[in-house]
Amino acid sequence: QVQLVESGGGLVQPGGSLRLSCAASSSIFSLYTMGWYRQAPGKQRELVAAIPRNGITNYADSVKGRFTISRDNAKNTVYLQMNNLKLEDTAVYYCNAGLGFAVSYWGQGTQVTVSS
């Protein structure tokens, strides 16, 4: 029902920056809690950052101070600005849209590789 398309991933050197974008098809985008998750090889998928409709952001401890999540409801888009990237940030990053406890949609993922 809700399509999420991520973009902006790629290869970056340690200390570099990337901005991920996630465009949503939903006409009620503004109601969704939007989030970014990532999954590194051999690891569980983990929450990186989330921003509900009230705008109160939540970040994983590992990215606090380096990543910023934001949303533009007029464009049905959520962003993840990633600064000072580290090798440990290498993962597939997934966009998520959720409503309540039962509704959740996922994008296809975009690869972020941090390598020297």
C-alpha positions as CSV (number, residue, x, y, z in Angstrom):
1,Q,0.0,0.0,0.0
2,V,2.6,2.5,1.0
3,Q,5.7,2.6,-1.1
4,L,9.0,3.8,0.2
5,V,11.9,4.5,-2.0
6,E,15.3,5.2,-0.5
7,S,18.2,7.0,-2.2
8,G,21.5,8.5,-1.4
9,G,23.5,5.6,-0.3
10,G,27.0,4.9,-1.6
11,L,30.6,4.6,-0.8
12,V,32.2,7.2,1.5
13,Q,35.4,7.6,3.3
14,P,35.6,7.6,7.1
15,G,34.7,11.1,8.3
16,G,32.7,11.8,5.3
17,S,29.0,12.6,4.9
18,L,26.0,11.3,3.1
19,R,22.3,12.2,3.1
20,L,19.7,9.5,2.6
21,S,16.3,10.3,1.3
22,C,13.1,8.3,1.5
23,A,10.1,9.3,-0.6
24,A,6.8,7.9,0.5
25,S,3.7,7.4,-1.7
26,S,1.2,7.8,1.1
27,S,-1.3,10.6,1.1
28,I,-1.3,10.6,4.9
29,F,2.5,10.7,5.2
30,S,2.3,13.4,7.9
31,L,0.6,10.9,10.3
32,Y,3.3,8.3,10.1
33,T,6.2,7.8,12.4
34,M,9.1,7.7,10.1
35,G,12.3,5.9,10.9
36,W,15.7,4.8,9.5
37,Y,17.0,1.3,10.4
38,R,20.1,-0.4,9.4
39,Q,21.3,-3.9,9.1
40,A,25.0,-4.8,9.0
41,P,26.3,-8.2,7.9
42,G,25.6,-10.8,10.6
43,K,23.7,-8.3,12.7
44,Q,20.1,-7.7,13.7
45,R,18.3,-4.8,12.1
46,E,18.5,-1.9,14.4
47,L,16.8,1.5,14.8
48,V,19.1,4.3,13.8
49,A,16.7,7.3,14.1
50,A,13.0,7.9,14.2
51,I,10.8,11.0,13.9
52,P,7.1,10.8,14.7
53,R,4.5,13.4,13.8
54,N,5.3,15.4,16.9
55,G,8.8,15.9,15.7
56,I,10.5,14.5,18.8
57,T,13.4,12.6,17.4
58,N,15.0,9.4,18.7
59,Y,18.5,8.2,17.9
60,A,20.6,5.2,18.6
61,D,23.4,6.0,21.0
62,S,25.9,5.0,18.4
63,V,24.8,7.8,16.0
64,K,23.9,10.6,18.4
65,G,25.6,13.8,17.5
66,R,26.5,12.6,14.1
67,F,23.2,11.8,12.4
68,T,20.1,13.9,12.0
69,I,16.7,12.7,10.9
70,S,14.2,15.2,9.5
71,R,11.0,15.1,7.5
72,D,9.3,17.3,4.9
73,N,5.6,16.5,5.0
74,A,4.9,18.7,2.0
75,K,7.2,16.5,0.0
76,N,6.3,13.2,1.7
77,T,10.0,12.7,2.3
78,V,12.2,11.8,5.3
79,Y,15.9,12.4,5.4
80,L,18.9,11.1,7.3
81,Q,21.9,13.3,7.3
82,M,24.9,11.3,8.2
83,N,28.1,13.1,9.2
84,N,31.4,11.9,10.5
85,L,30.8,8.5,9.1
86,K,32.6,5.6,10.7
87,L,33.5,2.1,9.4
88,E,30.9,0.7,11.8
89,D,28.1,2.6,10.0
90,T,28.5,0.3,7.0
91,A,25.1,-1.3,6.5
92,V,22.0,-1.5,4.4
93,Y,19.8,1.4,5.5
94,Y,16.0,1.0,5.4
95,C,13.3,3.5,5.6
96,N,10.3,2.6,7.7
97,A,6.8,4.1,8.0
98,G,4.6,3.1,10.9
99,L,1.2,3.8,12.4
100,G,0.4,2.6,15.9
101,F,1.5,-0.9,16.7
102,A,0.3,-2.9,13.7
103,V,1.0,-1.0,10.5
104,S,4.5,-0.9,9.2
105,Y,6.1,-0.5,5.8
106,W,9.6,-0.8,4.6
107,G,11.7,0.5,1.7
108,Q,14.0,-1.7,-0.3
109,G,17.1,-0.5,1.4
110,T,20.1,1.4,0.3
111,Q,23.7,0.4,0.8
112,V,26.0,2.6,2.8
113,T,29.6,1.6,2.8
114,V,32.2,3.4,4.8
115,S,35.7,2.5,3.7
116,S,39.1,4.0,3.5
